[in-house]
């Protein structure tokens, strides 16, 4: 090979993808083979990145939304010089490998987000672009463009069909995200075959209606056409761009290209040999000539680009030292130096105030107290700000013309909101929080799971947490949602009983940078609970003794959360007045309680006390782990009704009389 051509460079992607899928005996070779030419132009001519430092702040972000084609990004990372060896490529889809079946954040250097659930990658990309635009608006100064990078997204027909792409791309157009450039792999094939039987949308027209800059009918195998399209996309600064690329899935495979057979299965040894011959790639499995590696290697250019940026940042730092220090703090994910002190002071003051408020209102009070000290808080709500109470006195909406804000009006886009928040968090510089009614966490469910999977510190404010929301009825009354959210690994769900528990929950959510936090908050007012300083401190342990019988040796334990804590306390006080020995445990976050040491958990729920009753206005299944086989649960294992909240609690047995009766039935 004397002269390395663009086709040679693209064919290296195709060859590695074919070989890795074949060795793994599973995978998706079609997309990497079809998009290889697009990837070569983007990564070879436009991408600003540094393989030596995958976390460089001003790098371009690349998202493979059609994540099943993961060998495309693994090939790119390997070839351009990231810490991803040929041995890693050979371990594609194997246990504990750095090349899992779908790209996973944290496994592979250079992978910006976990993709695979279709539509979420492009939505994460919107989040990246929102973060870039907002940071640039806040920190850049004339002559000092320290935030100036693009987000590039590859996506296919599957992403376009998923509803979340409509939510996110509509909002992206409204916000004028000019640094977002998406490449639509229009190959007309999905798992079931030719998509014309079920997907005949005029996709370019759809995106034009969203307010995107659309470049139609680009030959995805013509490097010159691709190059010109990217140049045109970068020249449009006021709108996101969709580049519609006509490609052939499995390009180069003589018998399988353009067919669903190459979408999600190995090509087979014979077909690979034929494909390599047709492509002019006379090399064995996983063999890449040195001149190809040399042509792909982006380490020197990446180091130079980062050094040039660092010089610009140093000049910025000299002229704007306070802004530069704040930018560094936020991008490093560090909280303000006085954060703990100020937050603790607010928690203590809240306990002193003893105000009766709905916990959704207590959440707003906490935001009002904390946000002035946390400029990285980036709030939002899915068209329910007045009900979720996520706006505070310093809230300023981000818009197309003024992105220097701290709030996003997401509109009725719960799923899109949650996945955009994931992208914002992954980008860095912000702690995003977003809100809706707890019942509509169902719409956002898969993005919540992805946040937990990627260990992102997003914060979800879910209000109207039970039948206590009243007249809106069973369509809006969450019954199983809190319990099922608790089942997501690495997700913390706080259901506070008053303003103090809410303040603590907010503080811990901000502190937590290795996973998401959800709040389940009441619509109705809840009384403040009396506590000692030790009890206030123990809230942070997820569960604690709130009320102790005289003498401190209980024979019965009531465990409650949220609005039912008051009920448990009132019932315990009546029983204790009658000579009982009932302890009340408030357990606002079972996951955090479970993570405490055995001695603490035993001190709260001693094994010697088998008479236990849980009280929570929701499904009861999860509570048996705490009450045991001899205990009982008071909950709701059916859907609600439409009526005022007070009537509903009586109707479904959430009364002092019912709790007392259940405790006495234990003998």
N, C-alpha and C positions, 0 to 999 in steps of 0.2 A: 504494500500500500504506500504509494508515493505521496499523494496529496489527499489529506483528509477532507472529505466533503460533508456538507450538512447531512446528507443521507446516511453517510457512515456513522455520524454521531447519533442520529436518531435510531439507526439499526442496532447500536449498542444497547439501547433501552429495550428494543424489541427482543433481542437475543437473550439478555439477562432475564427478561420477564418470561419468555417461553421456557427457558431452562429451569428457573426457580419453581414455576408452577408444576412443571413436569416432575421435578425431583420430589416436591411435596405431595404429588399425586392429587392436588386440589388447588383451586384458585381461579383467578379471572385474567386470562391473558389478553382478551379481546380489547379492552379499553386501553391498556398501556401500548399495545401495538397500533391502535387507531389514533392515539393522541401523541405519539412519539414526536412527530414533526412539529406540532404546536409547542410541546414541552422544550424541544431543542431551541427553537427561536426565542421563547420566553426566557429560559434559563441561560442561554448562551449570549443573548444580546441585550437583555433588559433587567433581569433580576439583580437587585442590589442586596447582596448577602455576603456573609463571611463564614465559610466552613470552619475556620479556626475558632470562631466565637458565635455559636448559633443563637445566643441570647443578646447580641448587640441590639441596643434599643432602637436604632433608626433603620434597621433592616426592612426590606420588603417582606410581607407575609404571603406565604403560598398555602392555599387550602385545596386539598383534593376532596371535593364534596362527594364525588362518586368513589367513595373509599374502597369499594371492592376491588378497584384497579390499583391496589396498594403497591404492586411491583413497579408501577410508574414512578412513584415518589422515592421508593427505596433505590431504584436504579439511579435516579437523579442525584440523590444524596451520596451514594457510593461513588459515582463517576466524578462529581464535582469536588470531592475531597473531604467530606464529613467523616466523622469517626464511625464509619460503617464499612466493615471489611467485606471482602468476597466470601469469607467464611460465614459472616452474618447473612449474606444473601443466600448462601447454600442452606441456611437453617430456616428459611422462609416457612412460616406457619408451624414451627416446632415449639415444643414446650420451653418456656423461659427464653425464647430467642428475642433478639432486638428487632425482628422483622415479623411481627404477628400478622394474622390474616387480614386485618384492617388496620390502618394507621392508628397508633395509640399514643397520645400525649404522655411524655415521660419515659417511654421505652426507647425511642429512637431520636438521636440528636437531629434537629431540623424539622421534625414533625410538630406543627404548630397547634394542632387540635386533633382529637379523636373523631374520626369520621367513619361512616358506614350506614347508620340510620339515615336514609336519603333525605335530602333537603336541609339537614341540620348544618352541613358544612358551609353552604352558601349563606346560611343565616348567621353562623359564627363569623363568616367573612364580613357581613354587615356590621357586626359588633366590633370587629377589628377596625373597620373604616370609621365607625362612629368615634371610637376611642382616639384614633389618629387625628380626626378633624377637631375634636374637642380639645385635645392636648395642644395641637398647633395653634388654635385660636387663643388659648390661654397663655402659652409660654413663648411663642415666637414673637420676635420684635423686628422692626425694619432692619434688613441686612443681617439678621440672625435667624435663619430657618433651621432650628435644631430638631424640629419634628417635621419630617418631609419624606414620607414613604408610601408605597402603594400596597394594596391588598389584591392579590390575584387569586381567582378561584376557577377551578375546573369543575364542571358539572355536566350531567347527562340528562337523558329523557326522564329517568326515574326521579331525579331531583325536581325536575320541572312539573312532574305530575303530583308530587307530594304537596299537600295544602300549605305547609309551612313556608314553601318558597314564595307563594303568593303573598302571605303576610309580610315576610321580611323584605322582599323586593319592592313591594308597594311602598313601604316605609323608607327604604333606601332612596327611592326616587324623590319622595317628599322632602327628605333631608339633604338632597343634593350631594351625595357622597361621591365627589369627583375622583377620589383616589381609589375607588373600587372598580376593578375590571374583571369581568367574568367571561369565561370561554365556554360556550355551549357546544358540547360534543354531539352534534346532530347526526347520529349514525342510523337512526330509524329502527334500532333493534333493542329489545329488552329480553328478559328471561323467556317469556312466552312466545317470542318471535317478532315479526314485524309490527311495529307499534301503530301502524295506520289503522289497525282494527279497533284500537281503543284510545288513541291519542292523536287527534287531528287539529289541535289548537293552532291558531296562527300565533306562534310564540313571539316572533319579532314584534308584531302589532301589540301584543299584550304588554311587552316591556316598554314599548313606546308610549302606551297609555299610562304606564306607571311614572313616566317622566325620565326614562333612561335614554341614553344615546345608544342607538342600535346600529351595528354594522352587519349587514346581511350577506349571506351567500359567499362566505370566504371558503376557498378550497383549503381544507385542513391538511392537505399534503403538499401544498405549494408554499415553500418557505418565504418567497418574496411577498406573496399575498398576505401571509400571516404577519410578516414584519410591518408591512404598510398598515395593517389593521391595528396593530398594537401602537404604532406611532400616532394614528388618528385617535385612538382611545386616550392616550396620554395627553393629547392636545386639548381634549375636552375636560375642562376643570370644574365645570358647574354641574355635571351629571355623572352618575355611574354609567359604565359602558357594558353592553352585552355584545360580544363578538360571536356571531353564529357561524360555526365551522362545520362544513359538510365533510364527514370523514367516513372511512370504511372500517368497521370493527374488524379486528384481527388482520389488519393490513399486512400483506405479504404472505399469508397462508393460502396456497393455491386452491385448496379444496374447502376451506372453512371460512375464509374472509367474507364479511357481509352477511354472515349467518349466525343464528343464536347458538350454534354448536360451539363457537369459540368464546362465548360470553363467560361462562362459569365452569369450565372444565379444561384439563390439560389437552393440548393438541395431539399428543402422542408422538413417539420417537420418529416415526416415519414422516409424519406431517411437518415436524420441526425441521428435519433434514431437507425436505422439499422447500419449506419456507426460507431457510437460510440460503439455499441455492438460488431461489428466486430473488432474494434481497441482495445477493452478492456478498454474503457473510461467510467466508470459508474457514470458520473457527469452531473448535469443539465446545462442549458445554462449559459455561462460565469462563470462557477464554476471551479476553479483551486485549487487543494489541496495545503496547505502550504508547504508540503515537495517538491512539484514541484517548487513552487516559490523559495524556499531556494536553490534548486539545480541549478536553472537558474541564480540566483542573481549574477551579475558581479560587484557590487559596491565596495566591499572590494578589489578584485583583480585589478579592474581598478584604484582605489586610490593608491594602492601599485605600480602599473606600472608607473603611472604618477609621483609619488614621487621619484621613482628610476631614471626616466628620468630627473626630476628637479635637482637631485643631480649631474647627469652627466652634465647638462647644467650649473650648478653653477661652476663646475670645469673648463668647457670650458670658461666660462665668466672670471674666474680668470686668465686664461692663454692667452685668446684672447679677451680682453675687447672691442676693437673696432668692431671686427666681431660680437660679441654677441649683442652689442648695435644695429648694423645694422640689424641683424636678427630679433631682437625684434621689431624694427621700422617697418620693412617690413611686418612681420606677424601680427602686430597690424593695418596695413593699414594706417599708418601715413606717410605723405609726409615730405621731408627734411625741416628742420627749415627755411632755406633760399629760399625755393621754390618760394613763392609769390614774394619776392623781385627780384629774378633773372628773373622770368618769366615776370614781369612787365617791367623790364629794357629792355628785348628783344622786347616786344611789342612796347614800345616807340621808340626804335632804328629802328624797321621795318617801323614805320610811317615816321620817318625822312628820311629813305633811299629812299622811294618812287620808289621802283624798279618795273618795269613791268615784271611780271613772270606769268606762269600758276599757278593756285592754287595747282595743284599737286606738282609743284616744291616748292611753298611756304610751303606746308606741310612738304616736306623733309627738308627745311631750319629750320622749327620749331623743327622737331625731332632732327636735328643736334645741335640746340641751347639748347634744353631741356634735351635730353637724358643723357649727361654727369653728370647731377645732379640727374638723376632718374634711378639708376641701376635696379629698378624693372620693367622698360619698357621691355616687351618681344614682339618683333615684328614678322612680317611674311607676306607672300604674297602667293596667290594661283598661283604660277608660272608666276607672272607678276611683279617681283620686279623692273625690268628695266623700266617698264611703270608706275607702281604705285608710284615709287620713295620712297620706304619704307626703303631701306638700307641707313645707314649713316656711317660716317668714323669709328665709333666704333663698328659696327655690327660684331657679331661673331656667326656663325651658330652652333646650337646644333646638335651633331651627336651621334651615338651609342658609340663611343669610347671617346668622349669628350663632356660632357653635360654642361660644364661651359660656356654657351653662352647666348646670348640675342636675338637670331633670329631663327625662324623656317622656313625652306624652305618646305612649305606644299605640293608643287606639285599641279596639277590641281585637287584640292579637296575643292571647295568653301564651301560646306555644312559641310564636315568634319572639315575644318578649324574653322568655326564659332562655332561648338559644342565643339571642343577641347578647344577653347578659353574660353568658358563658364566653362569648367572643371578646367582650369588653374586659372581662376578668383575665382572660388568657393574654390579652395584649399588654396589660400592665398599666399602672398609673391611676387606677380607679378601684373602688370597692362598690360594685353595683348592687342596688336593691330594687326589687320590683314587686308589684302587688296585684292581687285580684281577690275575689271571694274564694274561700277554701274549697268550695265545691268545684270551682273551675281550675283547681290545680290538676284535675284530670286532663284538661286540654293540654297542659304543659308537661305532662308526666314524663315523656321520654327525654325531654331536655333537662328535667330535674335529675333524672337518673344519670344522664351524661355528665352533669355537673359533679355528682358524687363520684362517678367513675374516674373523672379527670382530677379530682381533689381540688376543685376550685372553690374559693371562698365567697361564693355568691350568697345573697340574703333574700329570702322570699317572704313577703309579708302577706299572709293569708288571713283575711278577716271574715266575720260572720261564720263563726266556727262550729255552730251546732243548731239544734232546734231553737235555740235562744234568739235566732234572727227573726223568728215569728211568722208573720203573715205571708211572706213570699212562698212558703210551703215546701213540699218535699223535693221539688226540682232544685231548690237552692239550699236546702238544709243538709249539710254534710253529716253522714252517719259513719261511713267506713273510711273516709279520707285520711283522718289523722292516723288511724291504725295502719293503713297500708303505706303511708309515707314513712312510718317508723320502720317498715320492713326493708327499706332501701339501705344497703350497706353504706356506711360513711356519711349518712345523712343525719343531722341532728334536728329534731322537731321539739320546739318549746311551746308548751301550752300554759302560759302563766296565769296566776289566779288574781293578780292585782298589779298596781303600778310598780311596786318594788321588784317583783319577779320579772316584770317586763323590762325594766331598766337593766337588770342584771343580764337578761337574755340578750338584749341589744349589745351590751358591752362585750359579752362573750362571742357573739356573732362577728363583731368587728375584729376581735382578737384572732379569731379562727381563720387561718389562711390555708388549711389543708383539707377543706371540705365545706359543703354548703350547709346553711342553717335555714330552717323554716320556722315561722311563728304561726300559731293558730290562735287567733285573737277574737275576743267577744264583741258583739254588737252592743249588748246591754251593759249597763253599769255594774261594777263589782266592788264590794267593800274592801277597804284596806285591812290587812291582817296585822295584828300586833306581833312584834318579833323582838328578840334580843339581838345585840350586835353579832353574836355567834350564829344565830339562825340566819341573819342576813348574809353572812359569809358563806353559810352552808348551801344557800340557793345555788351557788355556782357548781355544786356537786350533783345537781340534777334531781336529787330527792333528799328530804331532810325531815326531821321531827318538828312539826309546827305546833302541836298541842300535846301535852303530856298529862296523864291523870295525876292526881295528888299521890305523892309517894314515888312516882316515877317508875313503877313496875307494872306495865300494861299486861292484860290478859287478852286484849283484842286490839287489832290495828285496822283503822280505816285509811285507805290509800285513795287519794283523789287528785284531780288536775283541774286547772282552769276554773270555770264558773261553779264547778261542783265542790271545790274546796270549802266554800262558805257553808254549803249544805252538810258536809262531813263534820265541820267544826261545830255547827249548831246541834247536830245529832249527838256528837260525842259529849258536848256539854250537858245535854239532857240526860244521857245515860250515866255520866259520871255523877251528876247531881242525885241520881237514884242509887248510887253506890257502885257503879261500874268502874272499870279500869281500862278506859279506851284511849288509845294514842291515835293522833291524826298525822299522817305523813303526806306532805305535799310533794308530788313528783312531777314537776313541770317538764322534765326531759329524761325519760327512762334510759335513753342511750348513754347519756353522760353519767347517770347513776350507775349503770352496769359497768362502766369503765373505772369506778372507784375501787380501792383495795378492799379485800374481803373483810377486814376488821371494821371499816366504816359501814359497809353494807349490812353487816351483822348488827352493828349498833343501831341502825335504823329499822331493820326488819329482822329481829332476832329469830333464829330458827325455833326457839322454844315457844314462840307464840304462833300457834297454828290457826287461831281464830282470826281470819282476815277477810275484809270486804273491800272491794274496789268500787269507786263511784266515778263514772265518766259518761257523759251523754253521747255515746257512740257504741260501736260494736265491741263486744266483750272478749273476743278470742285471745287477744294479746295479754290480758290481765291475769290469766291463769298461772303464768310463770311467777307472779308475785303472790297470789292468794293461795295457790296450791290446790290440791284435790279436795281438801277439807274446807276451803274457803268459798266465798260466794262473790258474784259480780252483780253490780247494779248498772245496767247500761241500756242500750237500745239496739236490738237486732232486727229491726224492721224500719221502713221508711217513715218519715214524719208526716205532719199534717199542717194545714194552713190555719193559723189562729194566733192570737197574741201570745208572746213568749211565756208569760206567767201561766196561762191556761195549759200550754203544751207541757210544761214541766210537771204540772199536777196530773195531766192526762197520762203521762208516761211514767209516773211513779217517782219522780225526782223531788221527793218531799222529805222533811225531817221524819215524819211518821213512818214512811216506807223504810228509810235507812235504819231507824230504831228497830222496827219489826224484823228486818233481815238480820241485824246483829243479834237480837234476842233469839232468833231461830237457830243460831249456832250453838245454843245451850250454855 
